[in-house]
Amino acid sequence: MTTKRHTRQLLTAVILLHSLTLTTSITFPLILQAETQETRDVTIQDLTFQPQNITITKGDTVNWTNNDLVIYTLWFTYKENESTYLLSDPIPPGASWSRVFNDPAKLKYYCFERLWITGNLRIVMVLGDVNWDNIVDIYDLHALGRAYQATRESPNWNEDADINFDNTVNKTDLTTLSNNYGKTDP
C-alpha cells in the first residue's frame, strides 16, 4: 500500500471521527458510563509470559498463573527510571498471583529468579489515551496519525501509539482509539 493511500485512509478516519464528535456534542450531551473493570490473564509457561505485553486501564486486575515446574517471583520496575514498583509473592507451580493496578504507569517486569524472562505492562487511565492527558481526543488521534504504520525501527515510532503492543501502529490501534474517542477519566 502506498504512502499516499495510507495518508488518505488516515485523513478519512480523522474527518469521520471529528464529524462524529461534533454531531454528538451538538445533538445531545455525551454521557460516559463507568467502564467495568476487567481481569487479564497471563500464563507462565516454558519460561515465558504469555502474553508478554499487555495494556490495561486503571482498576483492572492481572492474574499470573504459573504452569511451569519452578517458582516465579515477579519484580516490577518503572520503565522510565528502572526503580522498583512492586515485588510479588513467590508463585509456586500450579498457583496464581493477582494484582489490581490503580496507578497509571509503564512497567517492565521480570522473573526475579531468572531475569531474562520479561514482560511489559502499561496501565492507562483511558484506553486510547496516547498522550497520557486522561482524555481520548484529537491530540491522541494526531499523535497516532504521526506514527501510523511505524514499527520500532521507524524514525516516527511512538510506543504509546502502539496501543495493543504488537510493535506496529496500525488499524487495530486506530480502532481502539476511535472506540474510546471522547472518553475521559472521571
TIKEZA-648517 format. One record per residue (C-alpha): x negated, y negated, z. Coordinates in steps of 0.25 Angstrom, whole numbers, plus 5000, padded with zeros to 4 digits. Last residue first. Layout:
# TIKEZA-648517
XYZ;...
END
This chain:
# TIKEZA-648517
505549575143;504449615133;504849575120;505549635108;505749555095;505249655086;505149795092;505649875080;504749785071;503549815079;503749965079;504049955064;502749875061;501949975069;502450085061;502350005048;500849995050;499649955059;498750065059;497950145070;499250225075;499350155088;500850135087;500849975088;499649955079;499849805079;499149805093;497849865087;497749755077;496849795065;496649675055;495249715052;495649865049;494949975055;496050005066;497050005055;497849895048;499149915040;499749785047;498749715056;499249575052;500649625052;500549675066;500049545071;501249475063;502249565068;501749545082;501849395081;503249415075;503749475087;503649585097;503549525111;502649555123;501449465118;500649585115;500249545101;500749675094;502049685102;502649805094;503149875107;503349775118;502549765131;501449855126;500649965132;499650025122;498950155126;497750215119;497150355121;495850415124;495150555126;493650515125;493650485140;493850635144;494150635159;494750495159;495650535147;495650395141;496650285140;496550155131;497550045135;498149925129;499049865139;500449815142;500849845156;501949945160;501350075157;502150195164;501250315166;501350465164;500450585168;500750725163;500250865167;499950985159;498450975161;498150885173;498350735171;497450655181;498150525186;497950415176;496950305177;497450165173;497050025167;495550035167;494749925160;494449955146;494449805142;495449785131;495949935130;496349935145;495950075151;496850195154;496150325160;497050445159;496650565167;496650705160;496550845165;496150955156;496951065149;497650975139;499150945139;499150825148;500350745146;500250585146;501550515149;501650365144;502750285150;503250155145;503450035153;502749935144;502849985129;501950095124;500950115113;500250245112;498850295107;498350435108;499650505106;499250615110;498050595120;496950695116;496050805123;496850915116;498150865123;498550745131;499950715127;500450565128;501950545130;502650405129;503750375138;504650265135;505350145142;506650095136;506549955130;507349845136;508349795126;508049665118;509149575114;508949495102;509949385102;510849385091;510949335076;509749235077;508749315084;509149445076;509049375063;507749305066;507149435071;507649515059;507049415050;505749415056;505649565056;506149575041;505149465037;503949535045;504349665039;504349605025;502949545027;502449675032;502949745019;502449635010;501049635017;500949785016;501349775001;500249674998;499249755006;499549864996;500050005000;
END
